[in-house]
Amino acid sequence: MVTPVAPEIDRALDHPDPREAVERVKDVVQRRLLAVYPSAKIVRTTFFNHTYVPDLLMTWKSGSRAAERRVYLRASSDPVLLANDVMLLEREQQPLVVPLGQVGEGPAWTRLDNIAGERQTLVLDPFGLGALPSHSATRSPVALASDAIVEGGRGIMGQDQVEQFLASVDLGVGAAREGREAPTRAALTTLGRRTTPGVAHRLSSFMAAMWQGSGRSMTDFPGEVPLRSSLDATSLSLLLSSEEIGDEDFWRRIQPLVDIKPLLDSGITSTENLQHLMRSAVGAWKAHVCMVVEGRSAGTGAGGSWRWMVDRGRLALQGPDFIAYIAGSRKDLEFPEEHEVPLLAEVRERANRHGITLTSIRMMTPNRSIGYDSPGEDVTNDPQLDGISAALGQEEGVVEALAMTPGGYALRCNFSTQTAGPPGARALLVYADLLGTALRLLRPFGEENAAVLRDLLGGGPVPSAQWSQPPLPEA
């Protein structure tokens, strides 16, 4: 739906006080830009229609870095004068010029379009500004295309150009998702012509991911995205914040293009597409440690509150009454709190219920510490443990246990700190083994939540090498 910006600007300019008229015009433009792109911050200057100093400075976060665009208001909509102004602006700043009226057509319009395109400048008249869709929680292809105009559009864009651009990208993203070449190529051409190289590459990478997810070979992709390229933080953010894609085959094809670091830098917190991605990633991504933090989640019901999320730069799985953080190193997590440890009988019951082999158990009483282990054999149901428990009055708490993962690797689970990790400072386990074993042993799961956990961690292919230990330097 088109928002009538031009009449608002006209009413603002009609104010008898010139200073107040300028402030009202800035109000209109600032309010509209924020309606389209609310994550930006806009600061006004005290200038108006100045040759070099912008009227507004718009900043936002792009992945892990800060980005900005200087906004220049122009009282004249004459394409000849606008072309002269554009040539005076720094192309590296990718300026956004907003004339206060519709730009006249003809040869001068075409010349301005060419100059603005070459100078990485967007000339967005009031009708083009009004044609940009207001922000919505659902990040549809149209919304992504609208963001691309604000962040890196170039050339002249009135209402017709904005609407054509939005439609082309919308059609192209859908075509890439289905592996259709002609509309995909047309959208890529539009992106290359109407957006700056950085923005065009980002959306091209996003469309390439869609293409790969469709099952088409990347050798057939009608663009210049490098083969087997990984998605950077910004491209991944586009993918994960877009409309939900429930096709699990799509995410299995996408997963090799994604790694944990871009995800943590993407600005994504929790989306439906992140849930789908993680079903495939749990069988491929590796980590060294997980830490369980107790606390009631916002969800309701045994299955409804389970959710993958990125919390303060760390990947986490939210459960019904806890959050489990995953990291490649212990130093990436906060210092753990001390918890009351479970009794031996409870730990044995959890291990038996979930089929977990325990090869070592360390117990404690108020004034004694006892270790019980076997070289690689399951000690969970040893009769000797019954004798130890009886001798200690069945008051022995389990501080730590060494469990075997489904892949056959050791996992040290500490019940006091609610942390788990494989022995060795740099040893890694796939998420499915690390989280699956740790949570089942550290948490008192009922059958319903155990079934939810099985579903969450069973979505991806498990590689043959589930554990890795980088070679240590020779002495």
C-alpha positions as CSV (number, residue, x, y, z in Angstrom):
1,M,0.0,0.0,0.0
2,V,1.3,3.4,-1.0
3,T,1.7,6.0,1.8
4,P,1.0,9.5,0.6
5,V,4.3,11.2,1.6
6,A,4.2,14.0,-1.1
7,P,1.0,15.7,0.3
8,E,2.6,15.7,3.8
9,I,5.7,17.4,2.5
10,D,3.6,20.0,0.7
11,R,1.6,20.8,3.9
12,A,4.9,21.1,5.8
13,L,6.3,23.5,3.3
14,D,3.2,25.7,3.5
15,H,4.0,26.7,7.1
16,P,4.6,30.5,7.2
17,D,7.7,30.1,9.3
18,P,10.5,28.9,7.1
19,R,12.5,27.3,10.0
20,E,9.4,25.5,11.2
21,A,8.6,24.4,7.6
22,V,12.1,22.8,7.4
23,E,11.7,21.0,10.7
24,R,8.3,19.7,9.6
25,V,9.7,18.4,6.3
26,K,12.5,16.6,8.2
27,D,9.8,15.2,10.5
28,V,7.9,13.7,7.5
29,V,11.0,12.1,6.0
30,Q,12.4,10.8,9.2
31,R,9.1,9.4,10.3
32,R,8.6,7.6,7.0
33,L,12.2,6.2,6.9
34,L,11.7,4.8,10.4
35,A,8.3,3.3,9.5
36,V,10.1,1.4,6.7
37,Y,13.3,0.6,8.5
38,P,12.7,0.9,12.3
39,S,16.0,-0.7,13.3
40,A,17.8,2.5,12.1
41,K,18.7,5.5,14.2
42,I,18.3,8.8,12.6
43,V,20.0,12.0,13.8
44,R,19.1,15.4,12.4
45,T,21.6,18.2,11.6
46,T,20.8,21.9,11.8
47,F,21.3,22.3,8.1
48,F,18.9,22.2,5.1
49,N,19.6,21.9,1.4
50,H,23.3,22.1,2.1
51,T,25.8,21.2,-0.5
52,Y,27.9,18.8,1.6
53,V,26.3,18.5,5.1
54,P,23.5,16.0,5.3
55,D,20.1,16.9,6.7
56,L,19.8,13.5,8.4
57,L,22.2,10.8,9.3
58,M,20.8,7.3,9.3
59,T,22.8,4.5,11.0
60,W,22.0,0.8,11.6
61,K,23.7,-2.5,12.5
62,S,24.6,-4.7,9.5
63,G,25.7,-8.1,11.0
64,S,28.5,-7.3,13.4
65,R,29.4,-3.9,11.9
66,A,27.9,-0.4,11.9
67,A,26.5,1.0,8.7
68,E,25.3,4.5,7.8
69,R,23.7,6.5,5.0
70,R,23.6,10.3,4.8
71,V,20.3,11.8,3.8
72,Y,20.2,15.0,1.8
73,L,17.0,16.9,1.3
74,R,16.8,19.0,-1.9
75,A,14.3,21.8,-2.4
76,S,14.6,21.5,-6.2
77,S,13.4,18.5,-8.2
78,D,15.0,19.6,-11.4
79,P,17.0,16.6,-12.7
80,V,19.8,18.9,-14.1
81,L,20.3,20.6,-10.7
82,L,20.0,17.2,-8.9
83,A,22.7,15.7,-11.2
84,N,25.0,18.6,-10.4
85,D,24.4,18.0,-6.7
86,V,25.0,14.2,-6.9
87,M,28.3,14.8,-8.6
88,L,29.5,16.9,-5.6
89,L,28.7,14.2,-3.1
90,E,31.2,11.5,-2.0
91,R,30.2,8.2,-3.7
92,E,31.9,6.2,-0.9
93,Q,29.2,7.5,1.4
94,Q,26.4,6.1,-0.8
95,P,24.2,9.1,-0.2
96,L,20.4,9.1,-0.2
97,V,19.0,12.3,-1.9
98,V,15.3,13.1,-1.3
99,P,14.0,15.8,-3.6
100,L,10.9,17.4,-2.2
101,G,8.9,17.0,-5.4
102,Q,8.6,14.5,-8.3
103,V,11.6,14.5,-10.6
104,G,10.7,15.6,-14.2
105,E,11.0,13.0,-17.0
106,G,12.9,13.2,-20.2
107,P,16.6,13.0,-21.2
108,A,17.7,14.9,-18.1
109,W,16.0,12.2,-16.0
110,T,17.9,9.5,-17.8
111,R,21.2,11.3,-17.3
112,L,20.5,11.8,-13.6
113,D,19.6,8.1,-13.3
114,N,23.0,7.1,-14.9
115,I,25.0,9.6,-12.8
116,A,23.3,8.6,-9.5
117,G,23.8,4.9,-10.4
118,E,27.5,5.4,-11.1
119,R,28.0,7.6,-8.0
120,Q,26.3,4.9,-5.7
121,T,23.6,7.4,-4.9
122,L,19.9,6.9,-4.5
123,V,17.6,9.7,-5.6
124,L,14.3,8.8,-3.9
125,D,11.5,11.2,-4.6
126,P,8.4,11.5,-2.2
127,F,6.4,9.1,-4.4
128,G,9.1,6.5,-4.3
129,L,9.5,7.0,-0.5
130,G,5.8,6.5,-0.1
131,A,5.8,3.3,-2.2
132,L,8.2,1.6,0.2
133,P,6.2,-0.8,2.4
134,S,6.1,-0.3,6.2
135,H,8.0,-2.7,8.3
136,S,6.4,-6.0,9.2
137,A,7.4,-8.8,11.5
138,T,7.3,-11.3,8.6
139,R,10.4,-10.8,6.5
140,S,8.9,-11.5,3.1
141,P,11.0,-11.1,-0.1
142,V,9.3,-7.7,-0.6
143,A,10.4,-6.6,2.9
144,L,14.0,-7.7,2.1
145,A,13.9,-5.8,-1.2
146,S,12.6,-2.7,0.6
147,D,15.5,-2.9,3.1
148,A,17.9,-3.2,0.1
149,I,16.6,0.1,-1.3
150,V,17.1,1.9,2.0
151,E,20.5,0.4,2.7
152,G,22.0,0.5,-0.8
153,G,19.6,1.6,-3.5
154,R,21.0,3.7,-6.4
155,G,19.8,5.6,-9.4
156,I,16.4,7.4,-9.4
157,M,13.5,5.7,-7.8
158,G,10.0,7.1,-8.0
159,Q,6.9,5.1,-7.3
160,D,7.1,3.0,-10.6
161,Q,10.8,2.1,-10.0
162,V,10.2,1.1,-6.4
163,E,7.2,-1.1,-7.3
164,Q,9.0,-2.7,-10.2
165,F,12.1,-3.4,-8.0
166,L,10.0,-4.9,-5.2
167,A,8.1,-7.1,-7.7
168,S,11.2,-8.3,-9.5
169,V,13.0,-9.3,-6.3
170,D,9.8,-11.0,-4.9
171,L,9.4,-13.0,-8.1
172,G,13.2,-13.8,-8.3
173,V,13.4,-15.1,-4.7
174,G,10.4,-17.4,-5.3
175,A,11.9,-18.5,-8.6
176,A,15.3,-19.3,-6.9
177,R,13.5,-21.3,-4.3
178,E,12.0,-23.4,-7.1
179,G,15.1,-23.5,-9.2
180,R,13.7,-21.5,-12.2
181,E,16.4,-19.7,-14.2
182,A,14.7,-16.8,-16.1
183,P,13.0,-14.9,-13.2
184,T,16.1,-15.6,-11.0
185,R,18.4,-14.1,-13.6
186,A,16.1,-11.1,-14.1
187,A,16.0,-10.3,-10.4
188,L,19.8,-10.6,-10.2
189,T,20.1,-8.2,-13.1
190,T,17.8,-5.8,-11.3
191,L,19.8,-6.0,-8.1
192,G,23.0,-5.4,-9.9
193,R,21.6,-2.3,-11.6
194,R,19.6,-0.8,-8.7
195,T,21.7,-1.5,-5.6
196,T,25.2,-1.0,-4.5
197,P,27.7,-3.9,-5.0
198,G,27.7,-4.9,-1.3
199,V,23.9,-5.1,-1.1
200,A,23.6,-6.8,-4.4
201,H,26.1,-9.5,-3.4
202,R,24.3,-10.0,-0.1
203,L,20.9,-10.6,-1.8
204,S,22.6,-12.6,-4.5
205,S,24.1,-14.9,-1.9
206,F,20.7,-15.2,-0.3
207,M,19.1,-16.2,-3.6
208,A,22.0,-18.6,-4.2
209,A,21.1,-20.3,-0.9
210,M,17.5,-20.6,-2.0
211,W,18.7,-22.0,-5.3
212,Q,20.8,-24.7,-3.6
213,G,18.0,-25.4,-1.2
214,S,15.8,-26.1,-4.3
215,G,18.1,-29.0,-5.2
216,R,19.5,-27.4,-8.3
217,S,23.2,-27.5,-8.9
218,M,25.1,-24.3,-8.1
219,T,26.8,-24.6,-11.5
220,D,23.4,-23.7,-13.0
221,F,22.9,-20.6,-10.8
222,P,22.4,-17.6,-13.2
223,G,24.7,-15.3,-11.1
224,E,28.2,-14.8,-10.1
225,V,28.1,-16.1,-6.5
226,P,31.2,-18.3,-6.0
227,L,30.6,-22.0,-5.9
228,R,30.3,-23.5,-2.4
229,S,30.4,-20.0,-0.9
230,S,29.3,-19.8,2.8
231,L,26.7,-17.4,3.9
232,D,28.0,-14.5,5.7
233,A,26.3,-13.0,8.8
234,T,24.1,-10.6,6.8
235,S,23.1,-13.1,4.1
236,L,22.3,-15.6,6.8
237,S,20.2,-13.0,8.7
238,L,18.2,-12.5,5.5
239,L,17.6,-16.2,5.2
240,L,16.6,-16.9,8.8
241,S,14.4,-13.8,9.1
242,S,12.5,-14.5,5.9
243,E,9.2,-16.2,5.6
244,E,9.1,-19.7,7.2
245,I,10.3,-22.5,5.0
246,G,9.1,-25.8,6.4
247,D,10.8,-28.1,3.9
248,E,13.4,-30.2,5.8
249,D,15.1,-31.2,2.6
250,F,15.7,-27.5,1.8
251,W,17.5,-27.0,5.2
252,R,19.6,-30.2,4.7
253,R,20.9,-28.7,1.5
254,I,21.4,-25.3,3.1
255,Q,23.2,-26.5,6.2
256,P,26.7,-27.0,4.5
257,L,26.6,-23.3,3.6
258,V,26.2,-22.2,7.2
259,D,28.5,-22.1,10.2
260,I,28.1,-21.1,13.8
261,K,30.1,-17.9,13.8
262,P,28.0,-16.1,11.1
263,L,24.9,-17.3,13.0
264,L,26.2,-15.7,16.2
265,D,27.0,-12.5,14.3
266,S,23.8,-12.4,12.3
267,G,21.6,-10.5,14.9
268,I,19.1,-13.4,14.8
269,T,17.6,-14.3,18.2
270,S,15.0,-16.9,17.5
271,T,13.0,-17.4,14.3
272,E,11.0,-20.3,12.9
273,N,13.7,-20.8,10.2
274,L,16.4,-21.1,12.8
275,Q,14.4,-24.0,14.3
276,H,14.4,-25.7,10.9
277,L,18.1,-25.1,10.3
278,M,19.1,-26.5,13.7
279,R,17.4,-29.8,13.0
280,S,20.0,-30.4,10.4
281,A,22.9,-28.6,12.1
282,V,22.8,-30.6,15.3
283,G,24.2,-33.6,13.4
284,A,27.1,-31.6,11.8
285,W,28.1,-28.7,14.0
286,K,30.5,-29.4,16.9
287,A,31.2,-27.9,20.3
288,H,33.3,-28.5,23.4
289,V,31.0,-27.7,26.2
290,C,27.4,-27.1,27.2
291,M,26.1,-25.5,30.4
292,V,22.5,-25.8,31.7
293,V,21.0,-22.7,33.5
294,E,17.8,-23.3,35.4
295,G,14.9,-20.9,34.9
296,R,11.3,-21.1,33.8
297,S,10.9,-20.3,30.1
298,A,8.1,-18.3,28.5
299,G,6.5,-21.2,26.7
300,T,3.7,-23.4,28.0
301,G,3.3,-27.2,27.9
302,A,6.0,-29.8,27.7
303,G,6.7,-29.4,24.0
304,G,5.7,-25.8,23.3
305,S,8.6,-24.1,25.2
306,W,11.5,-25.9,23.5
307,R,13.3,-23.5,21.1
308,W,16.7,-22.8,19.7
309,M,17.9,-19.2,20.2
310,V,20.9,-16.9,20.2
311,D,21.2,-15.3,23.6
312,R,23.9,-12.6,24.1
313,G,26.1,-14.0,21.4
314,R,25.8,-17.6,22.4
315,L,23.8,-20.5,20.9
316,A,21.3,-22.0,23.3
317,L,18.5,-24.5,23.4
318,Q,15.6,-23.3,25.6
319,G,13.7,-26.0,27.4
320,P,10.6,-25.9,29.6
321,D,12.5,-24.9,32.8
322,F,16.1,-24.4,31.6
323,I,18.4,-23.0,28.9
324,A,21.3,-25.0,27.7
325,Y,24.2,-23.0,26.2
326,I,26.7,-24.4,23.7
327,A,30.2,-23.2,23.1
328,G,33.4,-24.2,21.5
329,S,35.4,-23.2,24.6
330,R,34.6,-23.0,28.3
331,K,35.8,-19.4,28.4
332,D,32.9,-18.5,26.0
333,L,30.4,-19.2,28.8
334,E,29.7,-17.5,32.1
335,F,31.0,-18.9,35.3
336,P,28.6,-21.6,36.4
337,E,26.6,-21.6,39.6
338,E,26.8,-24.4,42.2
339,H,23.8,-26.7,42.3
340,E,22.6,-29.3,44.7
341,V,23.7,-32.7,43.3
342,P,21.3,-35.6,42.8
343,L,21.6,-38.9,44.8
344,L,23.2,-41.9,43.2
345,A,19.8,-43.7,42.9
346,E,18.5,-40.9,40.8
347,V,21.5,-40.7,38.5
348,R,21.4,-44.5,38.0
349,E,17.6,-44.3,37.2
350,R,18.2,-41.5,34.6
351,A,21.0,-43.5,32.9
352,N,18.9,-46.7,32.8
353,R,15.8,-44.8,31.5
354,H,17.7,-43.3,28.6
355,G,20.1,-46.1,27.9
356,I,23.3,-44.2,28.9
357,T,26.5,-46.0,29.7
358,L,28.4,-44.7,32.7
359,T,32.0,-45.8,33.1
360,S,32.9,-43.6,36.1
361,I,31.0,-42.0,39.0
362,R,32.3,-39.6,41.6
363,M,30.2,-39.3,44.7
364,M,30.4,-37.3,47.9
365,T,29.0,-37.2,51.4
366,P,29.3,-34.3,53.9
367,N,32.9,-35.4,54.7
368,R,34.0,-38.0,52.1
369,S,34.6,-38.2,48.4
370,I,34.3,-41.6,46.6
371,G,35.2,-42.5,43.1
372,Y,34.0,-45.7,41.3
373,D,35.1,-46.4,37.8
374,S,35.9,-49.2,35.3
375,P,38.2,-49.0,32.2
376,G,35.5,-48.6,29.5
377,E,32.8,-50.9,31.1
378,D,29.4,-49.8,32.3
379,V,29.3,-49.5,36.0
380,T,25.7,-48.2,36.3
381,N,24.2,-51.3,37.7
382,D,27.1,-52.9,39.5
383,P,26.0,-54.6,42.7
384,Q,29.0,-53.0,44.5
385,L,27.4,-49.6,44.1
386,D,24.4,-50.9,46.0
387,G,26.8,-51.8,48.9
388,I,28.5,-48.5,48.8
389,S,25.1,-46.7,48.9
390,A,23.9,-48.8,51.8
391,A,27.1,-48.2,53.7
392,L,26.7,-44.5,53.2
393,G,23.1,-44.5,54.3
394,Q,21.9,-43.8,50.7
395,E,22.9,-40.1,51.2
396,E,25.7,-40.0,48.6
397,G,25.4,-37.3,46.0
398,V,26.8,-37.7,42.5
399,V,29.2,-34.8,41.7
400,E,30.4,-36.1,38.3
401,A,29.9,-39.0,35.9
402,L,31.7,-40.1,32.8
403,A,29.1,-41.1,30.2
404,M,29.4,-42.6,26.7
405,T,27.6,-40.8,23.9
406,P,25.7,-42.7,21.1
407,G,28.8,-42.2,18.9
408,G,31.0,-44.0,21.5
409,Y,32.9,-41.0,22.9
410,A,33.3,-40.0,26.5
411,L,31.5,-37.0,28.0
412,R,32.2,-35.7,31.5
413,C,29.0,-34.5,33.1
414,N,29.3,-32.3,36.3
415,F,26.1,-32.2,38.3
416,S,27.3,-29.5,40.6
417,T,28.0,-27.0,37.9
418,Q,25.5,-28.4,35.4
419,T,28.2,-28.5,32.7
420,A,29.3,-31.2,30.3
421,G,32.2,-31.7,27.8
422,P,34.5,-34.3,26.5
423,P,37.9,-34.9,28.2
424,G,40.6,-32.9,26.5
425,A,40.8,-29.1,26.3
426,R,40.1,-29.0,22.6
427,A,38.0,-32.1,22.1
428,L,34.7,-31.5,20.2
429,L,31.5,-33.4,19.9
430,V,28.5,-32.9,17.5
431,Y,25.7,-31.1,19.1
432,A,23.3,-34.1,19.0
433,D,25.7,-36.2,21.1
434,L,26.8,-33.4,23.4
435,L,23.4,-32.0,24.2
436,G,21.5,-35.3,24.0
437,T,23.6,-37.1,26.5
438,A,24.2,-34.2,28.8
439,L,20.6,-33.1,29.1
440,R,19.3,-36.6,29.7
441,L,21.7,-37.2,32.5
442,L,21.8,-33.7,34.1
443,R,18.0,-33.1,33.9
444,P,15.1,-35.1,35.4
445,F,13.1,-35.5,32.2
446,G,9.7,-37.1,32.0
447,E,8.8,-39.2,28.9
448,E,7.0,-36.3,27.2
449,N,10.0,-34.0,27.3
450,A,12.4,-36.8,26.5
451,A,10.4,-37.4,23.3
452,V,10.6,-33.7,22.4
453,L,14.4,-33.8,22.9
454,R,14.6,-36.9,20.6
455,D,12.7,-35.1,18.0
456,L,14.8,-31.9,18.2
457,L,18.2,-33.7,18.1
458,G,17.3,-36.3,15.4
459,G,16.9,-34.0,12.4
460,G,20.3,-34.0,10.7
461,P,22.8,-36.5,9.2
462,V,25.4,-37.7,11.6
463,P,28.9,-37.6,10.0
464,S,31.2,-40.6,10.4
465,A,33.7,-38.5,12.5
466,Q,31.6,-37.2,15.4
467,W,34.5,-36.2,17.6
468,S,37.7,-34.4,16.8
469,Q,40.9,-33.7,18.6
470,P,43.3,-31.3,16.8
471,P,46.9,-32.6,16.9
472,L,48.9,-31.2,19.7
473,P,52.3,-29.6,19.0
474,E,55.3,-32.0,19.5
475,A,57.4,-31.4,22.5
